[in-house]
Each structure stands twice: as C-alpha cells, then as structure tokens.
Amino acid sequence: MRMRGLTSWLSLSVILLIGLSAADYIVFLYHQRQGSPLSFVTVREFVAAPLKNGRYEYDYLGDMDVPCVSALLPHQRMSPCWWVSVHRDHWNQ
C-alpha cells in the first residue's frame, strides 16, 4: 500500500512539473509574439585578480545591464529576471 501511494505521488509531481514548464513556455512565447519578452537588470560586475603572493585583488568594474527573460524558468540561454535581480553581483576571475 505504501509503494502505491509513493508511486502516485511521484507521478503527480512529474505531471505537475511538466505542466508548469509547458505553461511557462507558452507564456514566454506569448510575450515573444507581443513584443520582446526580455527585460534588463542592472548588476554590479567585479573581477578577482590573483596576485603573486597567492592572494586576490578585488576590483569593481562598474554597473552593467544584463538581459533576462520575464519568465519563471530560463529560456533561450538567459536567466529569469527574478534570479538575476536576487544575484546582482557578478564575479569574473
């Protein structure tokens, strides 16, 4: 009986995830047809340069506008805007 409940719970979870992904993609396509589904978020860009003594020097490069998609999931190799707005510091090495 326990295995049956676990199987039905897992299958329901998979169906919900597929449905969420499909709905997000349909909304993304709708926004794409209406205009541009892209937005821009300003992020701070930093670089970490290694020094000879093994330490790092951290330099601020400035603010940069990063394109992102107005969706729940990533599309066209771009991160969702909610993710970019939470992670505003970009580090390069």
KAPE-V473766 format. One record per helix or strand. SS is the DSSP state (@ for helix, = for strand). FROM is the first residue (numbers start at 0). LEN is the number of residues. If there is no record, write none. Layout:
ss=SS from=FROM len=LEN
ss=SS from=FROM len=LEN
This chain:
ss=@ from=1 len=33
ss== from=37 len=13
ss== from=55 len=14
ss== from=74 len=1
ss== from=77 len=1
ss== from=79 len=1
ss=@ from=80 len=6
ss== from=88 len=4
